[in-house]
């Protein structure tokens, strides 16, 4: 785009957040770049400065400055992530930033930390965002490689200490969305088991263990059925109280509703088939996190679904925006 554009908000966009309006119209524009445009007043709504969470209304005019992406450009996805530099990828993933914290919407398939056979991961990529003082942003928690969603990163050492303590003290609220096989017997419930880590040829796995079994850790999760597709599939909001490896994946399988696309814990009868159009990839997304902010108050961030899950939601007729109160 070569010049400033003035775009009128359509009637179907009533109440849409400004950052989501930009994602719909300019999917190639990273959140970090949008934040810079907002901070400098280059983006305006009816001539006034606005914020990412400003709700737009039909008839309002949004000032859009010259951008390096087309109005109908395609967003960066995990399929093309290797073609971009670390700083650019981090900018595409960024969904919140302040002086102490970065929050990313991690794509499925991108590892958080290094390991056997892993050449690129978030921890290594953070080298590209060292501060002027040479301080590298610090991980304070992690997600499985194939789990997408909210990932909190501290920008300073002190912020990392405070955030890590909040995780240890279980002062955080973490809500995950999952698409699972079948429908749980109860609409909502609490799952309490002991889990034991075991080495397998394809990597470590967790299994349900007996109370008192050496090496076993107690794990507690809760779940709620948000919507169902007949008796074949259901959409769950899951919350881990403890933070064990693969906890939600094991617990979903334990109640007879394994997560779709889970290569380690999904087991089904030979006659069961994945519904057409749904990709055989892990359908587990860290949707929302609520955590004490290092400077006081509360950090509350929500991450949009990854493309493969959004495709499944569209095919099944699930409306993610209608369930925002459940994050």
C-alpha positions as CSV (number, residue, x, y, z in Angstrom):
1,X,0.0,0.0,0.0
2,X,1.5,3.3,-1.1
3,X,-0.5,5.9,0.9
4,X,-2.7,6.4,3.9
5,X,-6.1,4.8,3.7
6,X,-9.4,5.7,5.5
7,X,-11.5,2.6,5.9
8,X,-15.1,2.6,7.1
9,X,-16.1,-0.1,9.6
10,X,-18.8,-2.4,8.2
11,X,-22.0,-3.3,10.0
12,X,-20.8,-6.9,10.5
13,X,-17.8,-5.7,12.4
14,X,-19.8,-4.0,15.3
15,X,-18.0,-4.4,18.6
16,X,-14.8,-6.0,17.1
17,X,-11.6,-5.3,18.9
18,X,-9.3,-3.0,16.8
19,X,-6.4,-5.6,16.8
20,X,-8.8,-8.3,15.5
21,X,-10.1,-5.9,12.9
22,X,-6.5,-5.5,11.7
23,X,-6.0,-9.2,11.7
24,X,-9.0,-9.7,9.5
25,X,-8.0,-7.0,7.1
26,X,-4.2,-7.2,7.2
27,X,-3.4,-10.8,8.4
28,X,0.2,-10.3,7.4
29,X,0.7,-7.4,10.0
30,X,2.4,-8.6,13.1
31,X,1.0,-7.6,16.5
32,X,4.3,-5.9,17.5
33,X,4.2,-3.7,14.5
34,X,0.5,-2.8,15.1
35,X,1.4,-1.8,18.7
36,X,4.1,0.5,17.4
37,X,1.6,2.1,15.0
38,X,-0.9,2.6,17.8
39,X,1.7,4.0,20.3
40,X,2.8,6.6,17.7
41,X,-0.7,7.6,16.8
42,X,-0.4,6.5,13.2
43,X,-3.6,4.4,13.5
44,X,-6.6,6.3,14.5
45,X,-10.4,5.8,14.9
46,X,-12.5,8.7,13.8
47,X,-9.4,10.9,14.1
48,X,-8.7,9.9,17.7
49,X,-5.9,7.7,19.1
50,X,-6.9,4.2,19.9
51,X,-5.7,1.0,21.7
52,X,-5.5,-2.6,20.6
53,X,-8.6,-3.4,22.7
54,X,-10.7,-0.5,21.4
55,X,-14.1,-1.7,20.2
56,X,-15.0,-0.4,16.8
57,X,-18.5,0.4,15.6
58,X,-20.2,0.5,12.1
59,X,-19.6,3.8,10.3
60,X,-16.4,4.7,12.2
61,X,-13.4,5.5,10.0
62,X,-10.0,3.8,10.7
63,X,-6.9,5.6,9.5
64,X,-4.4,3.0,8.2
65,X,-0.9,4.3,7.4
66,X,1.3,2.9,4.6
67,X,2.1,-0.7,5.5
68,X,4.6,-3.3,4.2
69,X,1.8,-5.9,3.8
70,X,-1.1,-6.0,1.4
71,X,-4.7,-5.7,2.6
72,X,-5.3,-9.3,1.6
73,X,-1.9,-10.7,2.5
74,X,-1.5,-14.1,4.2
75,X,-0.3,-14.4,7.8
76,X,2.9,-16.2,8.7
77,X,2.3,-19.8,9.8
78,X,4.4,-22.7,11.2
79,X,4.7,-23.9,7.6
80,X,6.8,-20.9,6.6
81,X,8.4,-20.0,9.9
82,X,11.8,-21.3,8.9
83,X,11.9,-18.8,6.1
84,X,11.9,-15.9,8.5
85,X,14.5,-14.5,10.9
86,X,14.1,-15.0,14.7
87,X,13.2,-11.4,15.4
88,X,10.5,-11.4,12.7
89,X,9.0,-14.6,13.9
90,X,8.8,-13.4,17.5
91,X,7.1,-10.2,16.3
92,X,4.5,-12.3,14.4
93,X,3.8,-14.3,17.5
94,X,3.6,-11.3,19.9
95,X,0.2,-10.7,21.4
96,X,1.1,-8.5,24.4
97,X,4.1,-6.5,25.6
98,X,4.9,-4.1,28.4
99,X,8.1,-3.1,30.2
100,X,8.3,-6.3,32.1
101,X,6.5,-9.0,30.1
102,X,6.2,-10.4,26.6
103,X,3.3,-12.8,25.8
104,X,3.4,-14.9,22.6
105,X,0.9,-17.0,20.8
106,X,3.2,-19.9,20.1
107,X,2.4,-21.9,16.9
108,X,1.9,-25.6,17.1
109,X,5.0,-27.4,16.1
110,X,7.5,-24.9,17.5
111,X,9.5,-26.1,20.5
112,X,9.8,-23.8,23.5
113,X,13.3,-25.2,24.5
114,X,16.0,-27.2,22.8
115,X,16.4,-31.0,22.9
116,X,17.3,-33.9,20.8
117,X,16.7,-33.2,17.1
118,X,15.4,-29.7,17.9
119,X,17.3,-27.0,15.9
120,X,15.0,-24.0,16.5
121,X,13.1,-23.1,19.6
122,X,11.6,-20.1,21.3
123,X,14.4,-20.0,24.0
124,X,17.1,-19.7,21.3
125,X,15.1,-17.2,19.3
126,X,14.9,-14.9,22.3
127,X,18.6,-14.1,21.7
128,X,17.4,-11.8,18.9
129,X,15.5,-9.7,21.5
130,X,18.2,-9.0,24.0
131,X,17.7,-5.5,25.6
132,X,20.1,-2.6,25.2
133,X,21.7,-3.7,28.5
134,X,22.3,-7.2,27.0
135,X,19.6,-8.9,29.0
136,X,17.9,-11.8,27.3
137,X,14.1,-12.4,27.9
138,X,13.6,-15.4,30.1
139,X,11.1,-18.3,29.9
140,X,9.0,-18.7,33.0
141,X,6.9,-21.7,31.9
142,X,6.6,-23.9,28.8
143,X,4.2,-25.6,26.4
144,X,4.6,-28.9,24.7
145,X,6.0,-28.6,21.1
146,X,2.6,-29.5,19.5
147,X,0.5,-27.4,21.9
148,X,-0.2,-23.9,20.7
149,X,-1.1,-20.8,22.6
150,X,-0.2,-18.4,25.4
151,X,3.5,-18.3,26.4
152,X,4.6,-15.8,29.0
153,X,8.2,-14.5,28.8
154,X,9.9,-12.2,31.4
155,X,11.8,-9.2,30.0
156,X,14.0,-8.8,33.2
157,X,15.5,-11.0,35.8
158,X,13.3,-9.6,38.6
159,X,10.2,-10.1,36.5
160,X,11.2,-13.7,35.9
161,X,11.6,-14.3,39.6
162,X,8.2,-12.9,40.4
163,X,6.4,-14.7,37.6
164,X,8.1,-18.0,38.4
165,X,7.0,-17.7,42.0
166,X,3.4,-17.1,40.9
167,X,3.6,-20.4,38.9
168,X,5.1,-22.3,41.8
169,X,2.5,-20.9,44.2
170,X,-0.3,-21.8,41.8
171,X,-1.6,-18.2,41.6
172,X,-2.1,-18.5,37.9
173,X,-5.3,-19.4,36.0
174,X,-4.5,-21.3,32.8
175,X,-7.4,-22.3,30.4
176,X,-6.8,-24.6,27.5
177,X,-9.2,-25.5,24.7
178,X,-9.2,-29.1,23.4
179,X,-11.1,-31.0,20.7
180,X,-11.6,-34.5,22.0
181,X,-13.1,-37.8,20.9
182,X,-16.5,-38.5,22.3
183,X,-18.3,-36.6,25.1
184,X,-17.4,-36.9,28.8
185,X,-20.1,-38.6,31.0
186,X,-20.3,-35.4,33.1
187,X,-20.7,-31.9,31.7
188,X,-17.9,-30.7,34.0
189,X,-15.6,-32.5,36.4
190,X,-12.4,-32.8,38.3
191,X,-9.7,-35.3,37.4
192,X,-7.3,-36.4,40.2
193,X,-4.6,-39.0,39.5
194,X,-1.0,-39.9,40.0
195,X,1.3,-39.7,37.0
196,X,4.6,-41.4,36.4
197,X,7.1,-40.5,33.7
198,X,8.4,-43.4,31.6
199,X,11.0,-43.5,28.8
200,X,9.8,-44.9,25.5
201,X,11.4,-45.3,22.1
202,X,9.5,-42.4,20.7
203,X,10.2,-40.2,23.7
204,X,9.0,-39.8,27.3
205,X,5.4,-40.5,28.2
206,X,3.3,-40.2,31.3
207,X,1.1,-43.0,32.6
208,X,-1.5,-43.2,35.4
209,X,0.2,-44.6,38.5
210,X,-0.8,-45.8,41.9
211,X,-0.8,-43.6,45.0
212,X,2.6,-44.1,46.6
213,X,4.3,-45.6,43.5
214,X,7.9,-44.4,43.4
215,X,8.5,-41.4,41.3
216,X,4.8,-40.7,40.8
217,X,3.4,-37.1,41.2
218,X,-0.1,-36.0,42.0
219,X,-2.0,-34.3,39.1
220,X,-5.3,-32.4,39.2
221,X,-7.2,-31.0,36.3
222,X,-10.7,-29.7,35.8
223,X,-12.8,-29.6,32.6
224,X,-16.0,-28.2,31.2
225,X,-17.9,-29.2,28.0
226,X,-18.4,-26.0,25.9
227,X,-20.0,-27.6,22.9
228,X,-20.4,-31.0,21.2
229,X,-20.7,-32.3,17.7
230,X,-23.2,-35.1,18.3
231,X,-21.5,-37.9,20.2
232,X,-18.4,-38.0,18.1
233,X,-16.5,-35.0,19.2
234,X,-16.6,-32.3,21.9
235,X,-15.0,-29.0,22.7
236,X,-13.6,-28.8,26.3
237,X,-12.2,-26.0,28.4
238,X,-9.6,-27.6,30.5
239,X,-7.6,-26.1,33.5
240,X,-4.6,-27.8,35.0
241,X,-4.2,-27.1,38.8
242,X,-0.9,-28.8,38.8
243,X,1.7,-28.6,36.0
244,X,2.8,-32.1,35.2
245,X,4.2,-33.1,31.8
246,X,1.4,-33.9,29.3
247,X,-1.1,-33.6,32.1
248,X,-4.1,-32.5,30.2
249,X,-3.4,-35.0,27.4
250,X,-3.2,-37.9,29.8
251,X,-6.2,-36.8,31.8
252,X,-8.4,-36.4,28.7
253,X,-7.5,-40.0,27.7
254,X,-8.1,-41.2,31.2
255,X,-11.8,-40.1,31.1
256,X,-12.2,-41.8,27.7
257,X,-12.0,-38.6,25.6
258,X,-8.5,-38.4,24.1
259,X,-7.5,-35.2,22.4
260,X,-7.8,-35.3,18.6
261,X,-4.4,-35.7,16.9
262,X,-2.5,-36.7,20.0
263,X,0.3,-39.0,18.8
264,X,1.1,-40.4,22.2
265,X,-2.2,-40.8,24.1
266,X,-5.0,-41.1,21.4
267,X,-6.3,-44.6,21.2
268,X,-9.5,-45.5,19.4
269,X,-11.3,-48.6,18.1
270,X,-10.1,-49.7,14.6
271,X,-13.5,-48.6,13.1
272,X,-13.2,-45.1,14.3
273,X,-12.3,-42.5,11.7
274,X,-11.3,-38.9,12.0
275,X,-14.1,-36.7,10.5
276,X,-13.3,-35.4,7.0
277,X,-11.6,-32.1,6.8
278,X,-10.1,-32.3,10.3
279,X,-6.3,-32.5,10.4
280,X,-4.6,-35.2,12.4
281,X,-2.7,-32.7,14.5
282,X,-2.9,-32.1,18.2
283,X,-6.0,-30.1,19.0
284,X,-4.8,-28.5,22.3
285,X,-4.5,-24.8,22.7
286,X,-3.4,-22.6,25.7
287,X,-6.3,-20.2,25.2
288,X,-5.9,-17.8,28.2
289,X,-3.6,-17.1,31.2
290,X,-4.4,-14.9,34.2
291,X,-1.3,-14.2,36.4
292,X,-0.2,-11.5,38.9
293,X,1.8,-8.9,37.0
294,X,5.4,-8.3,38.3
295,X,4.5,-4.6,38.7
296,X,1.2,-5.3,40.5
297,X,-2.3,-5.9,39.2
298,X,-3.2,-8.8,36.9
299,X,-1.9,-9.9,33.5
300,X,-4.9,-11.4,31.5
301,X,-4.1,-12.5,28.0
302,X,-6.1,-14.6,25.4
303,X,-4.6,-16.2,22.3
304,X,-6.5,-17.0,19.1
305,X,-6.8,-20.5,17.8
306,X,-4.1,-21.9,15.5
307,X,-5.1,-22.4,11.8
308,X,-5.7,-26.2,12.0
309,X,-8.0,-25.8,15.1
310,X,-9.8,-22.8,13.6
311,X,-10.4,-25.0,10.5
312,X,-11.9,-27.7,12.7
313,X,-14.1,-25.2,14.6
314,X,-15.4,-23.9,11.3
315,X,-16.2,-27.4,10.0
316,X,-18.0,-28.3,13.2
317,X,-19.9,-25.0,13.5
318,X,-18.2,-24.1,16.8
319,X,-18.1,-20.3,17.5
320,X,-15.0,-19.3,19.4
321,X,-16.2,-15.7,19.8
322,X,-19.4,-16.9,21.5
323,X,-17.4,-18.6,24.2
324,X,-15.1,-15.7,25.2
325,X,-16.4,-15.7,28.8
326,X,-14.9,-19.2,29.1
327,X,-11.7,-17.9,27.3
